[in-house]
Amino acid sequence: MDELNIINALSGGSFTAAYYALYGDRIFDDFETRFLRKNWESELRGRIFRSPINWFRLWSPFFGRAHIFAELLDEALFDGHTFGDLMADPRRPMIFIHASNMASLSRFEFNQRQFDLICSDLNQLPLSVATAASSALPLLLSPISMTNYAGQCGYVLPPQLKELRKTSWGRLRATQLRTYLDAKKRPYIYLLDGGLSDNIGMREVLENTAFYGDIESTFVSLGAKQIRKLVYLMVSAETSPDPDQYILNEIPGLMRVSRALVDIPINRYSTDTLEFMKQSVEQWRTQLLDRPQGVESAFTPDADIYIINASFTEMENLEEQIRLMNIPTNLALTGEQVDHLIQAGSQLLRNDKEFQRLMRDLAAEDAENLSPQNPDSESSRPSTGSPTPPF
């Protein structure tokens, strides 16, 4: 965990990522009681129905259920902390929380690059607002709205963003980002659950590498040096409907249809992104092997890339997979469900072949470094550093 540099998080994963980035190892002591085992749906209903003030606030077209949820998160989980508090400690991993823009159906990232486009300061934004926006599942929570102040701060479009248009992936992303520059056409930004646009947080990785052309150039731009092992860990807790719900000759109700409208694009998008990622990793491994000797590189000569997929779709036991994927996406889980999910996450990680290969390779390196023939190797081991993200 000390080597963790970047976390891309969205939807329910944004709570875990933000809490870890803020409090570090404390997450292993109190996150279960402060978040996982708490009935947030009950808390939200109580905050709405038992407070006459919130009745009137919800009548406003500028205030919704997600705003009340953000207030709950701020009080019970994030203790009033903002993104500025994360920036103040460089030892923490960088955290990129994603939401989905309703107008463009694209990814909205809570980082200063994105906020420069709308002339805003991310440091002042509470973590509770970002996580509430990233988890604002349609029907369950309302969208979170933000004001676009583009054109009021003298922002100049960086050349990197213009160059991004040279590739197909980059061309689409550049078009999406440039739309924020016209505040007259887009005065407000409405955000929903991040899973609707990128359910496993890997689109940014793929887009950045496509922009720079290869894995070597990407990490040179990050300022990283002497990388021995590049590890991508992907976690996807997608859901799947129970087939028994569709055995009767009756028209599905509104809630079932609504859930399908959310699950279908999320699951399809996750599958496509995962396949793109696997193909890309194979290409990146080849690029590292084909590097000319003597050329300065961000990677060591024996560097390798690992892609670990700790997702429900990788569960070998089909019955167990179905049981896990039938756990609904909501803000309240039973104690049994929480126990089951924690156990499944551990099992998925330990059983992943790439994770096992990583552990074997690390153990072999440790054995070599501690051997009598190589007594000084431990002190000369290179570091990956703490990279700065490109545009």
N, C-alpha and C positions, 0 to 999 in steps of 0.2 A: 504493500500500500504506500510505502514511502516513495516509490518510483512512479506513482500515479500523477500524470501531468495534466490531463484534460478529461472532463466529464461532459458528454453531450446528454442532456436529460430532457424529458418531456412527459406530459400527462402525469400519472401517479408517480413515476420515477423522479419527477422534479422535486418532490418533498424530500425524498431520501438524499438526493444529490446536494440540495441546498443545505440540508441539516449537516451532512458530512463536511461540506466545504466550510461551514460556519463553525462547527464544534469539534471536528476531528473525531478521535476515537471515543469521545463521549457518546457517539451514536450507538455503540455496542452496549451501553449501560442503560439508557433511558428512552431510546427511540420507540421501542415496542410499547411502553406504557404511555408515552406522550402522543403517539400517533397511531401505530398499527392496531392497537387494541381499543381504540377509542371510536365510538359511534358518532361519526361526524354528521351523518344525516339527521340523527336525533338532535345533535347540538344545533344544527342549522335550522331545523324546524322550530326548536324552542326559541332560538334567537328571533325568528320571524313572528311566530304566533303569540309569544308571550310579551312582546314589546310593542305597545301602541305607536311608539316613535318610528319603529321600522315599518309599520303599516303605511304610514304617511310617506316615508322615504321611498318605499317601493312603488308608490303612485307616480313618482318622478320618472320621466323617460331617460334620465341620465344615471339611474341607480338600479341595480338588479341584485339577484340572489348571489352572484359571484362576488359582489362587493362585500356583502355580509360575510361570506365565507372567507374572504381575505382578512377581514377584521378578526374573525375567529382564529385564523392561522397566526396572525400577528400576536395575539394575546397568549395563545396556548403553545405555540411551537417556536416562533422566530424572535420573540421578545423585542420586537420593534427594530430589528436589524435591517440594514439596507445593503445594496450592492457595494456601496462605499466601504462598509465594514469588511467585506471580502477582499477588496482591493488593498486594504491597509496591511494585510498580512501576505507577503509574497510567497510564504511557504505553503499556502493552501493550493490545492489543484485548481486550475482554471475551470470554471463551470459555465457552460453555455446552455441556458434553458430556452426551449423552443415552444412557441404557440403557433396557431394557424390563423392567417389573415382571411377573414370571411370574404372580402371583396375579390382578392386575387387567388384564393385557395392555395396560397404559398406559405412557406415557412417564415415566421417572424422570430428573430433571435434577440434575446435579451443580452446584448453586448454593446459596447460603445460604438462599434462600427455601424450597427443598425441605428442607434440613437443619434449619431451624427447626421444621418440623412434627414431626420425629423427635428434637428436642432434642439435636442433634449439632453439632459445629463443623467446617465444611468445611475450614477453614484447615489442620487437622491431617492431612487425608487426602492420601496420596501420589498424585501424578498417575498413577502406574503402576496403582494399583488402579482408578481411574475408567476409564482407557483399556482395561484388561483386561476390566472389566465391560461396557463399551460394545461390545466386539468378541467377546464370548463366544458365538460361533455354536453352536447346539445340536449335540451329538455331538462336535464338534471340541474344545470347551472346556466345562468345567462352569460352572454359575452361580456368581456371586459373592454371598455372603450378607452382610447388614448387620443389626445389632441396632437395634430401634426403642425409643427411650427416651421416647417421647411421654408427657406428663403429669408429667415429673420436673423441668421447668425453668420452670414458670409461664407457658408460652407462651399468648398470647391470640390467637384467630383474628382476623386483620385485617378491617376492614370491606370492603376491596377484594375479598376472596375471597367474602364473602357476596353482594356486588353482582354478582360474576361469574356467578351463577346465573340472571340475568335473560335471558341469551341461550342458544340451543340448544347452541352449541359450548361456551360458558362453563359451562352447567349440567352437562354431562358432565365437563368438566375439574374443576369444583369438587367434584363427587361423588367423583372419583378422589382428589383431594388430601385431602379430609376423612377418608377411610378410614384415613389414617396416624395420625390423632389417637387412635385406640383401640388402644393397645399390647397390651391383653389379647387382642383378636381378631387382631391382626397384630403379634406380637412380633418377627418376623424378616421381612426383605425379601430376595427372591431376584431377582437381576438377570441378564438375558441381553442379547444383541446389540441395540443400539439401533435397527437397521434393521427389526426386527420390529414396531415401533410407529410409527416415523416415519423413513423411509429418506432423506429429503432435508432434514430439519431445519427445515421451514417451518410445521409445525403451530403452533408457539409464536407465530410472527409472525401467523398468521391468527387464533388465539385471542385474542391481546392486542388486536388491532384490533377484533375483534368485541365484546370487552368494553367498550372505550372508545367504540365507536360509529362512529368515522370515523378517517381517517389523521391529520387535524389534531389531534384530541384525544389520539391515541396519542403523538405526538411532543412535544406540549406537556407531557404527563406525564413524558416522558423528560428534560425540561429542555433539549432541543435548540433551537437558534436559527439563523435565517438559512440554512436548508438550500436549496441551489441544485439539487443533484442527489442524488436518493435511488436508490441502486443495490443491487439484489438479484442476487447471483451464486449460482446453484444448480448443484451438481455431483452427479451420480448415476452410480455405476459398477455398475448392476444387471447381472445375468447372465441368460442365456437358454439353455435346453438345445439341444443339437444334434439336429435332427430325425432324423438318420441313426441315432441311438441307439434309435429306436422303429420301425424298419422290419421287425424280426423278430417272428414270432409267439411271443413268450415273455414271461413275467411279469417286469417290471423288478425288479432286486435291491433290497436294503435301502438301499444307499447312494444309488441313483438316486431311490428314493421319498423318502428323507429330504431330499435336495437339493430335490426338487420341493415338498415341504411347506414349505420355507423360502422358496424363490424365488417361489412363487405369491402369498402375501400381501404380500411386499415389493414386487413389481412392480406389483400391483394398487393398493396403497396409494400408491406413488410416482406412478402415473398420475393417481389421483384428486386428490392434493395439488397436483400441478402444474397441473391444470385449474382447481382452486379458486384457486390463486395468480394465474394469468393473468386470471381473471375479476375477482378482487379488485383487481388493479393497474389494470384499466380503470375500475373504480368509483372508486378513489382518485384517478386522474387527473381524473375528472369532478368530484370533490369539491374538488380544488384549483382548477379552473377556475371553479367556482361560488361561491368564497369571496367574501363581501361586502367591498367596498373599505373601507379604514380600520380594519379589525379586526386586532388583534395576532395574528400568526401565527408558527408555527415555520418556515414556508417563505417564501422570497422570492416576489415576484409572478410571476416567470418560471420558477419551480421545475418540474422534470419528474421522472418516475419511470422507471427502466430495469429491466427484468427479463431477465437473461442466463442462458441454460440451456446449460451446457457438460456435456451428458450424452450417453452412448453412443447413446441413441435419436435424437439429432439428427444423427448421422453420415449424410451424404448418400449415400456409397457403401455400398450394401446389403451387399456382400461384406465390406467392412471392418467394418461394424457387427456382422455375425454373428461375425466373427473376434474382435472385442473382447469381445462379450458371451458368448463361449464360454470366456474366460479364467476359471478357477474361482475361487471365493471361498475362499481358504485363507491360510496363513501362510508360503507359500514361492512365489516367482515366479522364473522363469528370467530370465537377463540379457536375452534377446531380448524377453520379455514386458514387462519394465520399460521398455526402450527404446521399445517399441511404444506403451505406455500414456502415457509422457511426451510422445511425438510427437503422439499422438491428442489429449491434453488441450490442447496448444498449438494444434492445428489447429481443434478445436471452439471454443475461445475466439475465435480470430482470425476465424473464418468466421461467428460469430453476428451476425445483423443488428443486434440491440440493442447489442452491444458496439461494432460499427462506428459506429452512430449516436452512442453516447456519445463515442467518440474524435473524431468530426467536430465535435460540439458543444463539446467541450473545446478543440479546436484553434481553433475560431472565437472562443471567448471569449478565449483567449490572444492571438490576433491583435488583437482589439479592445482588450484591456487594454494592449498594447504600442504601440498607435497613438499618433502625436503628439497627436491631439485628446484623448486620455485619459491624460495622463502620470501622474496620481496614483491611477489605479484599482487598481493592483496592491496598494498599501498599504491600501486600504479594502475589499478583498475579504472577505466574511463567512466565518466558520468554522462548521462543523457542530458543533464541540464534541465532548465525550466523554460521551454520554448514560448515564444510570443506568437500568437496566431496571425496568419496573413489576413488580408481583407477577405 
